[in-house]
């Protein structure tokens, strides 16, 4: 006791004691953090090991080469599969077995699969065949296999969102987005790979690994629905379900050369969609996420929308599961379409392949007899608005909270450093960039600031005013659908998205405005187009130039967009474009599995 009093009476000893206690607390906290990270890593490793072991045991006899009509099946659209089953040309068991075997191949080659459920899917297919023989069809998708993003809840499966902390927590219910499709006869067989916490346009996590692009394994299939894009592209899925908050359906569709659709968010239920935040929920509503389909034709995208929305006021729909979603039956568009278009958003000039794709698409749609006019409206500031609303909480705090102790993946390091710049240092960085004449980088750095409530409301208000101004422009010019680039450039190399995510400004725009938008493959990168224009001469541009090298043969897509709640019109406009560009798009014909599809083009 006397020693303690003596220590407290001696300022030097007191300070030393406080410092010692502080050091011990820091050491304890780091030790606890290290233990938690090791625990989560072990959990993730074990989950993947269990899946891989099933491939060697339970799925060992699932051999694509031995599946009857395998090549025919993987080259079919979902609608063609349904038609073949209805005509008795193929059974559900044949289709599901071939698709499961193909998915197993794609998973082993490209790491695009999460949990796999092949055995039960094939059993369900046999049951569907028995029901068909008895004249009892469940619905319009009877016997059709569908893939599901590892974010959308299914009873009995983890819905990881790429987070190790979600491993070992199987769901007790199925999302209405999946249940409605299952009620119509769909068979789920695989869940697809995604990025850690769903935040970047590529797919990677400690559980399922780094997903690879089927056209080029050194590149990403995109994200966050990257696994879905790759599965559809390789014929391992004819119809998949993803989600989109900044292009998470449309970016994988563009990178993998498939069709994707992001509906009006207020029209689609979020019931059973995982959120990579504690409690599986978030208060971030400025830019809402929305579920949508990926497929190999526009017709197949519409199949999903009809089931989700219902086709009459009395049809089953999402409203039956989620009363917060209005009953809004799917009524096919019969109105005349007038297209508007822009080739550049003037923020991230499109690479040569996208510039050519837009010019050729505009010509093709005009040749089909439709009026197509240029859009003259300044959209160059919208990427900053998107970043401002997305980063408003500051420091990526919600994202870090959602990790629940897991180590941040290295692909996020650059963005994390930018998000955590001290205010004074951020201001200094902005000033330096402006002095160097790099206005784009200055504005991007400034847009990543943490906002207080007043500033956030002002940012939302500014977005709403600009959105309404654009709607007014469309109405005044009687433009009913918009053509724009699907991306600023072709598929990124692995790890590049942290510095090139702003090349996704073309998809960010329609999430910011909450317009429905779809992606259509139209061409491939040609010789001499694997380059990028030197305009801004800043860090973003410097990252784009080397990344696009070697991209010859990769898919190039365009987007079709309409006003909110005009989803049927958007799908109708997509059909126009799909038909118009049919001679331009050389769809890969799958002769055998290859991790580099462009070798077959």
Protein Blocks (a to p, Z undefined) as FASTA:
>chain_A
ZZmmmmmmmmklmmmmmmmmmmmmmmmmmmmmmmmmmmmmmmmmmmmmmmmmmmmmmmmm
mcfklpghklmmmmpcfklmmmmmmnopacfklmmmmmmmmmmmmmmmnopaccddfkmm
mmmmmmmmmmmmnopafbjmgoiacdddfkbccehiacekopaklgoiacfbdcfklmmm
mmnopacfbdcdddehhlaccdcdfknopaddfkbmkbcebjfklmmmmmmmnopafbdc
dddfeopmmmmmmmnopacddddfklpcfehiacfbehiiafbfkbccddddddfbfklm
mmmmmmmnopbfkbccfklmmmkbccddddddfbdcdddddfbgolaccdfklmmmmmmm
mmmmmmnopacddddddfklmmmmmmmmmmmnggolmmmmmnnopacdfklmmmmmmmmg
cfklmmmmmmmmmmnopaklmmmmmmmpccdfklmmmmmmmmmmmmmmmmmmmmmnopab
dcddfbfbdcddehklmmmmmmmmmmmmmmmnopacddddfbdcdehiaccddfkopakl
mmmmmmmgopgoiacdddddddehilmmmmmmmmmmmmmmmmmpccdddfbdcfblklmZ
Z
